[in-house]
Amino acid sequence: MFNEFHKIGAQSPSFGKADLLMASLGVIPGSVTPFAAVNIKAHNVTVILDEEMMENRLLNFHPLVNTATTTISPRDLIRFLEHCHGTPSIIRL
């Protein structure tokens, strides 16, 4: 597990605290999604996507709430993230 954390530059990753998730991504625990990049402003957030996940034809994520699911292609997800926050890192975890 250490190698995976090292790949993303994390020393001791953990689940995000509710107040930090809301301030940084505009979501609550259980609703974290790549679509939250639309809410990233001045916060120090790095978007990292798993390379193996991105090999799928379609991806499913919460649309900022965990009561629904949105489907998107990997190519369109990258385009969305580039528009909102810049190019994400894609790493095989």
LOGUTI-174050 format. One record per atom (N, C-alpha, C, O, CB): atom name; residue number from 0; chain; y, z, x. Coordinates in steps of 0.001 Angstrom, whole numbers. Atoms other than C-alpha are relative to their C-alpha. Glycine has a CB too. Example, Ala and Ser with C-alpha at 12.3 -4.5 7.8 and 13.67 -1.06 7.14 Angstrom:
! LOGUTI-174050
  name  resi  chain        v        w        u
     N     0      A    -1190        0      890
    CA     0      A    -4500     7800    12300
     C     0      A     1200        0      900
     O     0      A     1181      665     1936
    CB     0      A       27     1246     -992
     N     1      A    -1190      -60     -820
    CA     1      A    -1060     7140    13670
     C     1      A     1090      730     -770
     O     1      A     2198      899     -261
    CB     1      A      462    -1415      414
! end
This chain:
! LOGUTI-174050
  name  resi  chain        v        w        u
     N     0      A    -1185        0      815
    CA     0      A        0        0        0
     C     0      A     1254        0      863
     O     0      A     2266     -587      481
    CB     0      A       -5     1191     -930
     N     1      A    -1174      -49     -873
    CA     1      A     2373      692     2878
     C     1      A      486    -1388      365
     O     1      A     1692    -1633      366
    CB     1      A     -312      781     1261
     N     2      A     -404     1344     -407
    CA     2      A     2350    -2960     3962
     C     2      A      809     -699    -1087
     O     2      A     1783    -1388     -784
    CB     2      A    -1225     -834      351
     N     3      A     -727      626     1088
    CA     3      A     3496    -4117      522
     C     3      A     1418      551      -87
     O     3      A     2363     -214     -279
    CB     3      A     -735      210    -1322
     N     4      A    -1322     -600       58
    CA     4      A     6400    -1659      513
     C     4      A      835     -445     1191
     O     4      A     2032     -700     1057
    CB     4      A     -101     1526      -42
     N     5      A     -697      434    -1204
    CA     5      A     7309    -2628     4056
     C     5      A      527    -1429     -171
     O     5      A     1615    -1743      313
    CB     5      A     -936       87     1222
     N     6      A     -409     1385      213
    CA     6      A     7492    -6307     2993
     C     6      A     1325     -101     -739
     O     6      A     2089    -1041     -522
    CB     6      A    -1069     -744     -768
     N     7      A    -1227       56      793
    CA     7      A    10320    -5500      589
     C     7      A     1074      951      518
     O     7      A     2130     1097      -96
    CB     7      A     -307      322    -1446
     N     8      A     -988     -876     -613
    CA     8      A    12112    -3036     2840
     C     8      A      154     1342     -683
     O     8      A     1178     2007     -524
    CB     8      A     1306     -676       23
     N     9      A      -65    -1280      699
    CA     9      A    11319       -6      694
     C     9      A     -743     1064      809
     O     9      A    -1852      833     1289
    CB     9      A     -598     -119    -1428
     N    10      A      648    -1072     -744
    CA    10      A    10555     3290     2387
     C    10      A     -845      886     -905
     O    10      A    -1942     1293     -521
    CB    10      A     1038      838      718
     N    11      A      765     -824      938
    CA    11      A     9432     5297     -632
     C    11      A      346     -422    -1431
     O    11      A     1071      282    -2133
    CB    11      A      296     1523      219
     N    12      A     -341      493     1343
    CA    12      A     9598     3233    -3830
     C    12      A     -513      929    -1093
     O    12      A    -1524     1614     -936
    CB    12      A     -569    -1401     -208
     N    13      A      390     -803     1156
    CA    13      A     9419     4964    -7183
     C    13      A      528     -681    -1249
     O    13      A     1313    -1626    -1165
    CB    13      A      537     1463      111
     N    14      A     -545      519     1244
    CA    14      A    10067     4237   -10821
     C    14      A     1469      397      -76
     O    14      A     1847     1491      343
    CB    14      A     -796      533    -1237
     N    15      A    -1424     -267       75
    CA    15      A    13775     4017   -11504
     C    15      A      338     1096     -982
     O    15      A     -287     1222    -2035
    CB    15      A      731    -1241     -370
     N    16      A     -490    -1039      908
    CA    16      A    15584     6933   -13045
     C    16      A      790     -664    -1119
     O    16      A     1465    -1669     -901
    CB    16      A      879     1049      757
     N    17      A     -596      597     1195
    CA    17      A    16882     6240   -16556
     C    17      A     1486     -306      179
     O    17      A     1938    -1394     -178
    CB    17      A     -190      923    -1188
     N    18      A    -1445      227     -137
    CA    18      A    20573     6648   -15693
     C    18      A      310    -1102     1012
     O    18      A     1265    -1858      830
    CB    18      A      697     1295      418
     N    19      A     -212     1047     -994
    CA    19      A    20300     4402   -12628
     C    19      A     -395    -1374     -550
     O    19      A      281    -2366     -277
    CB    19      A     -798      309     1274
     N    20      A      395     1265      622
    CA    20      A    18419     1699   -14574
     C    20      A     1082     -504     -950
     O    20      A     1402    -1692     -963
    CB    20      A    -1327      165     -753
     N    21      A    -1043      400      942
    CA    21      A    21096     1694   -17249
     C    21      A     1250     -448      739
     O    21      A     1854    -1459      379
    CB    21      A      334     1149     -955
     N    22      A    -1215      350     -750
    CA    22      A    23956     1633   -14735
     C    22      A     -173    -1303      782
     O    22      A      763    -2097      870
    CB    22      A      374     1135      962
     N    23      A      222     1165     -866
    CA    23      A    22379    -1061   -12523
     C    23      A     -436    -1242     -749
     O    23      A        0    -2349     -432
    CB    23      A    -1026      326     1032
     N    24      A      609     1145      678
    CA    24      A    20458    -3267   -14962
     C    24      A      272      -54    -1499
     O    24      A      -25    -1057    -2148
    CB    24      A    -1472       18      224
     N    25      A     -276       -8     1435
    CA    25      A    21562    -2252   -18445
     C    25      A    -1247      108     -858
     O    25      A    -1259     -356    -1998
    CB    25      A      744    -1233     -374
     N    26      A     1245     -163      746
    CA    26      A    18003    -1363   -19503
     C    26      A     -498     1435      150
     O    26      A      -74     2169     1043
    CB    26      A    -1077    -1009      488
     N    27      A      618    -1321      -50
    CA    27      A    15982     1772   -20195
     C    27      A    -1392     -125      626
     O    27      A    -1938    -1226      687
    CB    27      A      -84      633    -1427
     N    28      A     1363       53     -522
    CA    28      A    12650     2695   -18584
     C    28      A     -943     -621    -1036
     O    28      A     -845     -339    -2230
    CB    28      A     -486     1415      392
     N    29      A      920      698      900
    CA    29      A     9887      537   -20046
     C    29      A      509    -1365     -412
     O    29      A     -230    -2151    -1005
    CB    29      A     -251      829    -1227
     N    30      A     -589     1288      373
    CA    30      A    12236    -2407   -20525
     C    30      A      507     -779     1208
     O    30      A     1255    -1743     1046
    CB    30      A     1136      214     -977
     N    31      A     -452      695    -1205
    CA    31      A    12804    -3482   -16913
     C    31      A     -585    -1410        8
     O    31      A    -1772    -1602     -255
    CB    31      A     -414      780     1289
     N    32      A      347     1404      112
    CA    32      A    12713    -7271   -16715
     C    32      A      879     -825      936
     O    32      A     2003     -417     1231
    CB    32      A      147     -483    -1455
     N    33      A     -874      863     -798
    CA    33      A    13985   -10104   -14508
     C    33      A     1249     -445     -766
     O    33      A     2276     -750     -159
    CB    33      A     -772    -1221      467
     N    34      A    -1154      408      804
    CA    34      A    16299   -10993   -17402
     C    34      A     1167      986      126
     O    34      A     2298      650     -223
    CB    34      A     -407     -134    -1465
     N    35      A    -1066     -982     -189
    CA    35      A    18268    -7825   -16598
     C    35      A      967     -429     1086
     O    35      A     2029      175     1235
    CB    35      A     -587     1358      340
     N    36      A     -926      518    -1018
    CA    36      A    19819    -9803   -13730
     C    36      A     1317     -422     -626
     O    36      A     2342     -455       55
    CB    36      A     -626    -1186      746
     N    37      A    -1235      380      686
    CA    37      A    22359   -10924   -16320
     C    37      A     1004     1161        0
     O    37      A     2208      935     -128
    CB    37      A     -306     -441    -1447
     N    38      A     -867    -1181       17
    CA    38      A    23745    -7351   -16196
     C    38      A      413      477     1386
     O    38      A     1231     1390     1493
    CB    38      A     -689     1117     -715
     N    39      A     -318     -446    -1352
    CA    39      A    23937    -7014   -12400
     C    39      A     1420     -436      335
     O    39      A     1777    -1609      227
    CB    39      A    -1017     -566     1036
     N    40      A    -1379      310     -385
    CA    40      A    27519    -6794   -11277
     C    40      A      191      417     1451
     O    40      A     -187     -336     2348
    CB    40      A     1037      720     -936
     N    41      A     -291     -428    -1364
    CA    41      A    28558    -4809    -8202
     C    41      A    -1079      904      583
     O    41      A     -937     1394     1703
    CB    41      A     1322      710       37
     N    42      A     1034     -913     -467
    CA    42      A    25382    -2770    -7893
     C    42      A     -849     -646     1085
     O    42      A    -1018    -1865     1114
    CB    42      A     -880      446    -1163
     N    43      A      832      462    -1099
    CA    43      A    23182    -3071    -4842
     C    43      A    -1427     -217     -515
     O    43      A    -2278      665     -391
    CB    43      A       21     1019     1180
     N    44      A     1301      329      579
    CA    44      A    20201    -4786    -6508
     C    44      A     -543    -1249      684
     O    44      A      165    -2243      842
    CB    44      A      107     -214    -1542
     N    45      A      685     1154     -564
    CA    45      A    17721    -7124    -4862
     C    45      A    -1104     -408     -959
     O    45      A    -1956      411    -1305
    CB    45      A     -571      310     1419
     N    46      A     1041      493      899
    CA    46      A    15578    -9273    -7153
     C    46      A    -1128     -550      864
     O    46      A     -931    -1463     1666
    CB    46      A      554    -1097     -988
     N    47      A     1187      422     -743
    CA    47      A    12072    -9665    -5729
     C    47      A    -1070     -380    -1002
     O    47      A    -1385      391    -1909
    CB    47      A     -506     1122      966
     N    48      A     1057      494      878
    CA    48      A     9387   -11729    -7444
     C    48      A    -1285     -168      806
     O    48      A    -1247     -572     1968
    CB    48      A      411    -1344     -668
     N    49      A     1293      152     -656
    CA    49      A     5686   -11742    -6598
     C    49      A     -386    -1479       46
     O    49      A     -387    -2159     -980
    CB    49      A    -1087      824     -734
     N    50      A      332     1411     -187
    CA    50      A     4645   -15118    -5186
     C    50      A    -1201     -419     -861
     O    50      A    -1193    -1501    -1449
    CB    50      A     -293     -278     1478
     N    51      A     1178      335      800
    CA    51      A     1253   -15031    -6921
     C    51      A      361     -122    -1485
     O    51      A     -143    -1012    -2169
    CB    51      A    -1097     1062      193
     N    52      A     -464       80     1386
    CA    52      A     2934   -14356   -10288
     C    52      A      698    -1333     -253
     O    52      A      528    -1941    -1309
    CB    52      A      952     1170     -323
     N    53      A     -782     1225      161
    CA    53      A     5195   -17360    -9728
     C    53      A     -852    -1261       38
     O    53      A     -339    -2354     -204
    CB    53      A     1050      -76     1070
     N    54      A      912     1140        6
    CA    54      A     2142   -19635    -9398
     C    54      A     -530     -309    -1401
     O    54      A    -1210    -1316    -1597
    CB    54      A    -1161      263      943
     N    55      A      424      237     1379
    CA    55      A     1494   -19322   -13150
     C    55      A      870    -1065     -654
     O    55      A     2012    -1288     -252
    CB    55      A       53     1302     -812
     N    56      A     -734     1039      723
    CA    56      A     2545   -22072   -15532
     C    56      A     1107      596     -854
     O    56      A     2195       28     -953
    CB    56      A     -950     -812     -875
     N    57      A     -980     -692      837
    CA    57      A     4356   -19637   -17843
     C    57      A      -18     1486      313
     O    57      A    -1047     2036      706
    CB    57      A     -285     -240    -1500
     N    58      A     -156    -1428     -239
    CA    58      A     5635   -16083   -17466
     C    58      A      542      653    -1262
     O    58      A     1317       41    -1998
    CB    58      A      937      268     1209
     N    59      A     -462     -746     1170
    CA    59      A     6238   -13450   -20151
     C    59      A      709     1271      438
     O    59      A      190     2031     1255
    CB    59      A    -1177      337     -935
     N    60      A     -781    -1192     -322
    CA    60      A     8918   -10762   -19938
     C    60      A      699      507    -1258
     O    60      A      890     -229    -2226
    CB    60      A     1033     -301     1116
     N    61      A     -826     -563     1062
    CA    61      A    10818    -8414   -22214
     C    61      A     1403     -602       89
     O    61      A     1918     -800     1189
    CB    61      A       55     1557       99
     N    62      A    -1390      494      -10
    CA    62      A    14229    -9801   -23252
     C    62      A     1004     1169      -75
     O    62      A     1808     1242    -1005
    CB    62      A      231     -978    -1190
     N    63      A     -852    -1187     -133
    CA    63      A    16029    -6539   -22211
     C    63      A     -408     1163     -897
     O    63      A      134     2259     -752
    CB    63      A     1415     -368     -300
     N    64      A      583    -1074      808
    CA    64      A    14119    -4502   -24821
     C    64      A    -1505     -205      -19
     O    64      A    -1981    -1336       86
    CB    64      A      591       19    -1460
     N    65      A     1452      137      -60
    CA    65      A    10407    -3752   -24913
     C    65      A     -662     -194    -1367
     O    65      A    -1850       82    -1532
    CB    65      A     -583     1205      661
     N    66      A      545      248     1332
    CA    66      A     9967    -4666   -28575
     C    66      A     -237    -1483     -253
     O    66      A     -610    -1880    -1357
    CB    66      A      933      558    -1057
     N    67      A      186     1449      133
    CA    67      A     9758    -8408   -27943
     C    67      A     -409     -562     1361
     O    67      A     -317      114     2385
    CB    67      A     1307     -698     -527
     N    68      A      405      686    -1229
    CA    68      A     8492   -10907   -25370
     C    68      A      592    -1396       -3
     O    68      A      636    -2063    -1037
    CB    68      A    -1553      -57      134
     N    69      A     -545     1342     -174
    CA    69      A    10085   -14081   -24034
     C    69      A     -822     -714     1058
     O    69      A    -1174     -120     2077
    CB    69      A     1509       43      396
     N    70      A      773      809     -940
    CA    70      A     8182   -16869   -22268
     C    70      A      934     -967      712
     O    70      A     1825    -1560      103
    CB    70      A    -1136     -769     -727
     N    71      A     -835      869     -823
    CA    71      A     9727   -18851   -19423
     C    71      A     -857     -580     1125
     O    71      A    -1815       54     1566
    CB    71      A     1230      778      575
     N    72      A      711      571    -1143
    CA    72      A     8497   -21185   -16700
     C    72      A      548      629     1284
     O    72      A     1697     1068     1302
    CB    72      A      145    -1562       33
     N    73      A     -506     -527    -1266
    CA    73      A     8764   -19977   -13089
     C    73      A     1256     -740      481
     O    73      A     2193     -115      978
    CB    73      A    -1086      -84     1065
     N    74      A    -1155      796     -423
    CA    74      A    11194   -22816   -12331
     C    74      A     1255      410     -773
     O    74      A     2327      564     -187
    CB    74      A     -280    -1502     -200
     N    75      A    -1162     -395      798
    CA    75      A    13474   -21836   -15215
     C    75      A      412     1442      274
     O    75      A     1598     1766      207
    CB    75      A     -296     -178    -1482
     N    76      A     -350    -1372     -363
    CA    76      A    13273   -18152   -14269
     C    76      A      847        7     1268
     O    76      A     1852      715     1338
    CB    76      A    -1271      855      197
     N    77      A     -775       77    -1235
    CA    77      A    14505   -18992   -10781
     C    77      A     1395     -543     -276
     O    77      A     2377      -29      258
    CB    77      A     -717     -879     1032
     N    78      A    -1312      555      350
    CA    78      A    17305   -21123   -12234
     C    78      A      870     1048     -686
     O    78      A     2059     1159     -388
    CB    78      A     -160    -1230     -910
     N    79      A     -714    -1072      692
    CA    79      A    18309   -18240   -14522
     C    79      A      503     1039     1003
     O    79      A     1672     1424      973
    CB    79      A     -911      667    -1055
     N    80      A     -367    -1017     -972
    CA    80      A    18289   -15734   -11660
     C    80      A     1070     -503      963
     O    80      A     1982      244     1320
    CB    80      A    -1225      449      773
     N    81      A    -1025      575     -880
    CA    81      A    20283   -18061    -9397
     C    81      A     1355      -17     -697
     O    81      A     2382      255      -76
    CB    81      A     -394    -1428      434
     N    82      A    -1247       34      771
    CA    82      A    22885   -18427   -12133
     C    82      A      610     1396     -141
     O    82      A     1827     1563      -55
    CB    82      A     -251     -602    -1388
     N    83      A     -483    -1367      253
    CA    83      A    23123   -14672   -12742
     C    83      A      306      795     1265
     O    83      A     1287     1536     1322
    CB    83      A    -1017      748     -808
     N    84      A      -62     -959    -1098
    CA    84      A    22639   -13080    -9364
     C    84      A     -227     -619     1371
     O    84      A      -63       73     2375
    CB    84      A    -1003     1076     -223
     N    85      A      325      605    -1285
    CA    85      A    21726   -15542    -6625
     C    85      A    -1499     -208      117
     O    85      A    -2265      206     -753
    CB    85      A      511      870     1157
     N    86      A     1403      339     -185
    CA    86      A    18420   -16724    -5258
     C    86      A     -850     1245      212
     O    86      A     -560     2046     1100
    CB    86      A     -162     -948     1176
     N    87      A      867    -1172     -190
    CA    87      A    15644   -14133    -5672
     C    87      A     -909     -196     1214
     O    87      A    -1150    -1323     1645
    CB    87      A     -851      259    -1267
     N    88      A     1019       62    -1044
    CA    88      A    13222   -13290    -2875
     C    88      A    -1351     -144     -674
     O    88      A    -1646      546    -1649
    CB    88      A       41     1264      921
     N    89      A     1362      158      521
    CA    89      A     9690   -14492    -3544
     C    89      A     -939      358     1135
     O    89      A     -966     -307     2171
    CB    89      A     -269    -1470     -539
     N    90      A      847     -557    -1051
    CA    90      A     7130   -12512    -1566
     C    90      A    -1402      221     -554
     O    90      A    -1565      696    -1678
    CB    90      A      593     1328      550
     N    91      A     1388     -298      400
    CA    91      A     3332   -12339    -1726
     C    91      A     -233     1484      268
     O    91      A     -274     1922     1418
    CB    91      A    -1054     -904      788
     N    92      A      180    -1452     -116
    CA    92      A     2767    -8642    -2417
     C    92      A    -1447      420       28
     O    92      A    -1742     1611      122
    CB    92      A      685      691    -1129
! end
